[in-house]
Amino acid sequence: MHSAFRKLLVLIPFMATQAVAQVDQSQAGAWYMYMWSHENADTGFGAQGDVQHRNWDLGGDLEQLLIRGGMTWRPEGSAVKYTLGVAHITSGMFGNSDGKSREKRLYQEALLPQRLGEKWQLTHRFRLEQRWVDGQDFRSRLRYFLGLNYPFNKSDLSAGAVYLSLYNELFVNLERGIGNGRQVDYFDRNRAYAALGYSLENNMRLQFGYMWQENSNYGKGQLQFNFIHSF
């Protein structure tokens, strides 16, 4: 049994390579996202999370189901928000395969908002992740997100605002070895995104956009439908 298990682990990189090779890079995928947050103004403590259903196509071919949540804290007199959270990710293979893998994750992040002029709203986010992926050794990853929102008809994103949303996020692996002689690149992926948004209420926004994701194996475009809710 032990010998058979070792042979299976040797085959995993080959199967992953085959799956990557079959990804249709010209086919647009779709991400359906719900992002929520809550903050107590008196204590500075709160919570935030998101649910994302990601598809290799516009619907039906699961790429990832991500469920994430964490506790937040904004120190008194500071604009910086800190988060300690957890996530569970189920990933599917491209095409007709029913194969899936799972990942459990811890993460810590710092979110730094910045105002440029009367309208430009800039966001820096630094995130450190600890990852436990099926069939791999423990992994960690660093992410840097730079986002920009620009409301066309208002000075902020209050109710009725129509706005442009842009971001770029870089992912860097902090280890190369993932077990059984397998390695990954330090460069994990980069995401570039552009969207139009509309504020339904002061605490509810809709965004529709397009993201190009480039990883160490392939690049692929994704449509994004995002509902952002704070309460």
C-alpha positions in Angstrom: 0.0 0.0 0.0 2.8 2.4 0.9 4.5 1.7 -2.5 1.3 2.2 -4.4 0.8 5.6 -2.6 4.3 6.7 -3.5 3.6 5.8 -7.2 0.4 7.9 -7.1 2.3 10.9 -5.7 4.8 10.6 -8.6 1.9 10.7 -11.1 0.3 13.8 -9.6 2.7 16.3 -11.3 2.1 14.6 -14.7 -1.7 14.8 -14.3 -1.4 18.4 -13.3 0.7 19.2 -16.4 -1.8 17.5 -18.6 -4.7 19.5 -17.0 -2.8 22.7 -17.6 -2.1 21.8 -21.2 -5.8 21.3 -21.9 -7.0 24.7 -20.5 -8.6 26.7 -23.3 -7.0 30.1 -22.9 -9.2 31.7 -25.4 -12.4 30.8 -23.6 -13.6 33.4 -21.1 -14.3 32.2 -17.6 -16.6 33.9 -15.0 -16.3 34.7 -11.3 -19.5 35.3 -9.3 -18.5 37.1 -6.0 -20.2 38.3 -2.8 -18.0 40.4 -0.5 -19.3 41.5 2.9 -17.9 43.5 5.9 -19.0 44.9 9.2 -17.2 47.2 11.6 -18.0 48.5 15.1 -17.2 52.2 15.0 -16.8 52.3 18.8 -14.3 49.5 19.2 -12.7 49.3 15.8 -13.3 45.5 15.7 -15.3 43.8 12.9 -15.5 41.0 10.5 -15.3 40.5 6.7 -15.5 37.7 4.2 -16.3 36.6 0.7 -17.8 33.8 -1.3 -16.5 33.2 -4.8 -17.7 30.8 -7.4 -15.2 30.7 -10.2 -15.8 28.9 -13.5 -13.5 27.9 -16.4 -16.4 28.9 -18.6 -19.4 31.2 -18.0 -21.1 28.6 -15.8 -21.0 24.9 -15.0 -17.3 24.0 -15.3 -16.0 24.7 -11.7 -12.6 26.2 -11.4 -12.8 27.1 -7.7 -15.3 27.6 -4.9 -13.7 29.9 -2.3 -15.2 30.6 1.1 -13.2 33.1 3.3 -13.8 35.0 6.5 -11.8 36.9 9.2 -11.8 39.2 12.1 -10.8 42.8 11.5 -9.3 45.6 13.7 -8.8 49.2 12.9 -6.8 51.0 15.7 -8.2 54.2 17.0 -7.1 57.2 15.0 -5.7 55.0 12.2 -7.0 54.3 8.6 -5.3 51.0 8.4 -7.4 47.8 8.8 -5.8 44.5 9.9 -7.4 41.1 9.3 -6.8 37.6 10.6 -8.8 35.0 8.7 -9.3 31.5 7.3 -10.4 30.1 4.0 -11.5 26.9 2.4 -11.0 26.4 -1.4 -12.3 23.6 -3.6 -10.6 23.5 -7.0 -11.9 21.6 -10.1 -10.0 20.5 -13.2 -10.7 22.0 -16.6 -13.2 20.3 -18.8 -15.2 17.1 -18.2 -13.1 15.8 -15.4 -14.8 15.5 -12.0 -11.4 15.6 -10.2 -11.1 18.1 -7.3 -8.6 19.2 -4.8 -9.0 21.1 -1.5 -7.1 23.7 0.3 -7.3 25.1 3.8 -5.7 28.5 4.4 -4.9 31.0 7.1 -4.1 34.6 6.2 -3.1 37.9 7.7 -3.5 41.2 5.9 -3.1 45.0 6.2 -5.4 47.3 4.2 -4.2 50.9 3.7 -6.6 53.4 2.0 -5.2 56.5 0.4 -7.0 59.5 -1.1 -5.5 61.2 -4.2 -7.1 64.6 -4.9 -10.9 65.0 -4.6 -11.9 61.8 -6.2 -9.2 59.2 -6.6 -9.4 56.5 -4.0 -6.4 54.2 -3.8 -6.1 51.0 -1.8 -2.9 49.0 -0.8 -3.4 45.5 0.5 -0.6 43.3 1.8 -1.6 39.7 2.5 0.4 36.7 3.9 -1.1 33.3 3.4 -0.3 29.9 5.0 -1.6 27.1 2.7 -2.4 23.4 3.2 -3.1 22.0 -0.3 -4.1 18.3 -0.9 -1.1 16.3 -1.9 1.5 19.0 -1.2 3.8 20.1 1.6 2.9 23.2 3.6 3.2 26.4 1.5 3.1 30.1 2.1 2.5 33.0 -0.2 2.7 36.8 -0.2 0.3 39.0 -2.2 0.3 42.7 -2.9 -2.9 44.4 -4.2 -3.1 47.9 -5.6 -6.6 49.2 -6.3 -8.1 52.4 -7.6 -11.7 53.6 -7.6 -12.8 56.7 -9.4 -16.5 58.0 -9.1 -17.6 59.8 -12.2 -20.6 61.7 -10.8 -19.8 62.1 -7.1 -16.8 62.7 -4.8 -17.2 59.3 -3.1 -18.9 55.9 -3.6 -22.2 56.9 -1.8 -25.6 55.9 -3.2 -26.0 56.6 -6.9 -22.3 56.8 -7.7 -21.1 55.4 -11.0 -17.4 54.6 -10.8 -14.4 53.0 -12.5 -12.6 50.3 -10.5 -9.0 49.1 -11.4 -6.6 46.8 -9.7 -3.5 44.8 -10.0 -2.5 42.0 -7.7 0.9 40.1 -7.6 1.3 36.7 -5.9 4.7 35.4 -4.8 5.4 31.9 -3.5 7.8 32.0 -0.5 8.9 28.4 -1.0 9.6 26.5 -4.2 9.5 22.9 -3.0 6.0 21.4 -2.6 7.0 17.9 -1.8 8.2 14.7 -3.5 10.8 16.6 -5.6 8.2 18.9 -7.1 8.8 22.6 -7.4 6.9 25.8 -8.3 8.2 29.2 -9.4 8.5 32.1 -7.0 6.2 33.9 -9.3 2.7 32.4 -8.7 0.4 34.7 -10.7 -0.7 38.3 -11.5 -4.2 39.6 -11.9 -5.1 42.8 -13.8 -8.7 44.0 -13.5 -11.0 46.8 -14.9 -14.7 47.3 -14.0 -17.6 49.6 -13.9 -19.5 49.9 -10.7 -22.7 51.4 -9.3 -23.6 52.1 -5.7 -27.1 50.9 -5.0 -27.0 52.3 -1.5 -24.3 53.8 0.7 -23.4 50.2 1.8 -24.2 48.2 -1.3 -22.4 48.2 -4.7 -22.5 46.2 -7.9 -19.4 45.8 -10.1 -19.1 44.2 -13.6 -15.6 43.8 -15.0 -12.9 41.8 -16.7 -9.8 40.3 -15.2 -6.8 38.9 -17.0 -4.9 36.3 -14.9 -1.4 35.2 -15.8 0.2 32.4 -13.9 3.4 30.4 -14.4 1.6 28.0 -16.8 -1.0 30.0 -18.8 -3.0 33.2 -19.1 -6.8 33.4 -19.1 -9.5 36.1 -19.1 -12.4 36.1 -16.6 -15.6 38.1 -16.4 -16.4 39.2 -12.9 -19.8 39.9 -11.3 -19.3 41.3 -7.8 -21.8 42.4 -5.1 -20.1 44.3 -2.3 -22.1 44.7 1.0 -21.1 46.5 4.3 -23.4 46.6 7.3 
